[in-house]
């Protein structure tokens, strides 16, 4: 019996979806004609249980994106230890027993896409934004032994405001990761408010955004001689890690 196997992406305003295109292409390449990938575009996380009502047969796995990486936790039956520590979930596996289990593969994707770019002076980082993805970035830095500070428009304890960023801070923090949505298409002119003039060839700018391929944040860093990377490889790596989890 050729049972349909369904996968999907949980998020809000996700018509642009990297995941759907990625997995649809993968299924076609592997001739997995009984596999499908769809978007579950929810206006509110409270609608999450509706996904499993009615025709939910064959639903095996979900990816999770903005703004539900943190909020989805309360709707799951179990959470992987790392995902629980991080406080953000981007992968859900529906087990045969019916249990919904949350995982985080963003850490794997970010860490393994960053590693080839790291140099000996890359010891301190600034994480721009405090959403679910930023927590995975922080967890990866913990694993790599890189210290970091979160930067927020509304900073809480032990976080910096964008106004606090200055030339002195830039001299000691050589990795900057944009975890905010600023610069995403179609609002490509936007970028985090940092002192770009203080960037040098020692700096590494990483943007989790992949559309456009070169955000204003990355372009302005490149103009100062900094190394740059967008989030496409991270997305590809985390997607493949999700695929491993679903098929384990």
C-alpha positions in Angstrom: 0.0 0.0 0.0 1.5 3.3 -1.1 0.6 5.4 1.9 0.9 9.2 1.5 3.6 10.8 3.7 3.0 14.4 4.5 5.3 17.1 5.8 4.9 20.9 6.2 6.0 24.2 7.6 4.2 26.0 10.5 4.4 29.7 10.5 2.7 33.0 9.7 2.8 34.8 6.3 5.0 32.0 4.9 4.1 32.1 1.2 7.8 32.8 0.5 8.7 29.5 2.2 12.2 28.2 1.6 11.2 24.8 3.1 8.4 24.0 0.7 10.5 24.6 -2.4 13.5 22.7 -0.8 11.6 19.6 0.1 9.4 19.5 -3.0 12.5 19.5 -5.0 14.1 16.8 -2.8 11.1 14.6 -3.2 11.1 15.0 -6.9 14.8 14.2 -7.2 14.4 11.1 -5.0 11.3 10.0 -6.9 9.3 10.0 -3.6 6.0 10.4 -5.3 4.0 9.6 -2.2 5.7 12.4 -0.2 4.3 16.0 -0.1 5.2 19.2 1.7 2.7 22.0 2.5 2.5 25.3 4.3 0.4 25.6 7.5 0.0 29.4 7.5 -1.6 30.2 10.9 -2.8 33.6 12.0 -2.6 32.4 15.6 -0.7 29.6 17.3 -4.0 28.7 19.1 -5.1 27.3 15.7 -2.2 24.7 15.8 -4.4 21.8 17.0 -6.7 22.3 14.0 -3.9 20.9 11.8 -4.5 17.5 13.3 -8.3 17.5 13.0 -10.0 16.0 10.0 -7.7 14.8 7.2 -4.4 14.7 9.1 -3.5 11.1 8.0 0.1 10.6 7.0 1.4 13.8 8.6 4.9 12.9 9.8 6.9 16.1 10.4 6.7 19.8 10.6 9.3 22.6 10.4 8.5 25.7 12.5 9.4 29.3 11.6 8.7 32.8 12.8 6.8 33.6 15.0 6.0 30.2 16.5 9.4 28.7 17.4 8.9 29.4 21.1 5.1 29.4 21.3 4.5 25.9 19.8 6.2 24.2 22.8 3.0 24.2 24.9 1.2 22.2 22.2 3.7 19.3 22.2 3.9 16.1 24.1 7.6 16.1 24.6 10.7 18.3 23.8 14.2 17.1 23.0 16.7 18.1 25.7 18.7 20.5 23.6 15.5 22.2 22.3 14.2 22.6 25.8 17.5 24.2 26.9 17.5 26.5 23.9 13.8 27.4 24.4 13.0 27.3 20.7 11.7 24.5 18.4 12.0 24.4 14.6 11.2 20.7 14.0 8.3 18.6 15.1 8.1 14.8 14.6 4.8 13.0 14.9 5.6 9.6 16.3 3.6 6.4 15.4 2.2 6.5 18.9 0.7 9.9 18.2 3.1 11.9 20.3 4.3 15.2 19.0 8.0 15.8 19.8 9.9 19.1 19.4 13.5 19.4 18.3 15.9 22.2 17.3 18.0 21.8 14.1 18.8 25.5 13.8 21.8 25.0 16.1 23.2 22.3 13.8 22.6 24.4 10.7 24.1 27.6 12.1 27.1 26.0 13.7 28.2 24.0 10.7 27.7 26.8 8.3 29.7 29.2 10.5 32.7 26.9 11.4 34.6 27.2 8.1 34.7 31.0 8.5 36.0 31.2 12.0 39.5 32.5 12.7 41.5 32.7 15.9 40.4 36.3 16.7 36.7 35.4 16.5 36.2 35.2 20.3 33.3 37.5 21.0 30.0 38.0 19.2 27.0 40.4 19.1 23.6 38.7 18.5 21.2 41.2 16.9 17.7 40.3 17.9 16.2 38.1 20.7 13.7 35.9 19.0 13.7 32.1 18.7 16.4 31.9 16.1 18.7 34.0 18.3 18.5 31.4 21.0 19.8 28.7 18.7 22.7 31.0 17.7 23.6 31.6 21.3 23.5 27.8 22.0 25.9 27.2 19.1 28.2 29.9 20.5 28.2 28.2 23.9 29.2 25.0 22.2 32.0 26.8 20.3 33.3 28.7 23.3 32.5 32.1 21.8 31.2 34.7 24.3 28.2 36.8 23.2 25.9 39.6 24.0 22.3 40.0 22.8 21.4 43.4 21.3 17.7 44.5 21.3 15.5 47.5 20.6 14.0 46.8 24.0 16.9 45.3 26.0 16.4 43.5 29.3 19.0 42.6 31.9 22.4 41.7 30.5 21.4 42.8 27.0 22.5 45.9 25.0 20.5 48.5 23.2 21.5 49.4 19.6 22.4 52.9 20.9 25.0 51.3 23.2 27.0 49.9 20.3 30.1 52.0 19.8 33.6 51.8 18.2 35.1 50.4 21.4 32.7 47.5 21.4 33.3 46.8 17.8 37.0 46.5 18.5 36.4 43.5 20.7 33.4 41.8 19.2 34.3 40.6 15.7 31.3 38.4 15.0 27.9 40.0 14.3 24.8 37.9 13.6 21.6 39.4 12.4 18.7 37.4 13.9 16.2 40.1 13.3 13.9 40.2 10.2 15.3 43.6 9.2 16.3 43.6 5.5 14.1 40.7 4.4 12.5 41.1 0.9 10.6 43.2 0.0 12.0 45.7 2.7 15.5 45.3 1.5 16.7 48.8 2.4 16.3 48.2 6.1 19.2 47.0 8.3 20.1 46.9 12.0 21.4 50.2 13.3 25.0 49.4 14.2 28.2 51.6 13.7 29.1 50.2 10.3 32.0 52.6 10.0 33.7 50.7 12.8 33.7 47.4 11.0 37.0 46.1 9.6 38.4 43.1 7.7 38.6 41.3 11.1 34.8 41.3 11.3 32.5 38.5 10.3 28.9 39.4 9.5 26.4 36.6 9.3 22.7 37.2 8.4 20.1 34.6 9.0 18.2 36.2 6.1 18.6 34.5 2.7 16.3 36.6 0.6 17.9 38.8 -0.7 21.2 36.9 -0.9 23.1 40.1 0.1 21.2 42.2 2.6 22.0 45.8 3.3 23.5 44.6 6.6 25.9 42.3 4.6 26.6 44.8 1.9 27.6 47.5 4.3 29.8 45.1 6.1 31.5 44.0 2.9 32.1 47.6 2.0 34.2 47.9 5.2 36.2 44.7 4.3 34.3 42.3 6.6 33.7 38.7 5.7 30.0 38.0 5.1 27.6 35.1 4.9 23.8 34.8 4.5 21.5 32.1 6.0 20.9 29.9 3.0 23.4 27.2 3.9 22.1 27.2 7.5 18.6 26.6 6.2 19.7 23.8 3.9 21.6 22.1 6.7 18.9 22.4 9.3 16.3 21.1 6.7 18.4 18.0 6.1 18.8 17.5 9.9 15.0 17.7 10.2 14.7 15.0 7.4 17.0 12.7 9.5 14.9 13.2 12.6 11.6 12.5 10.7 13.1 9.3 9.2 14.9 8.0 12.3 
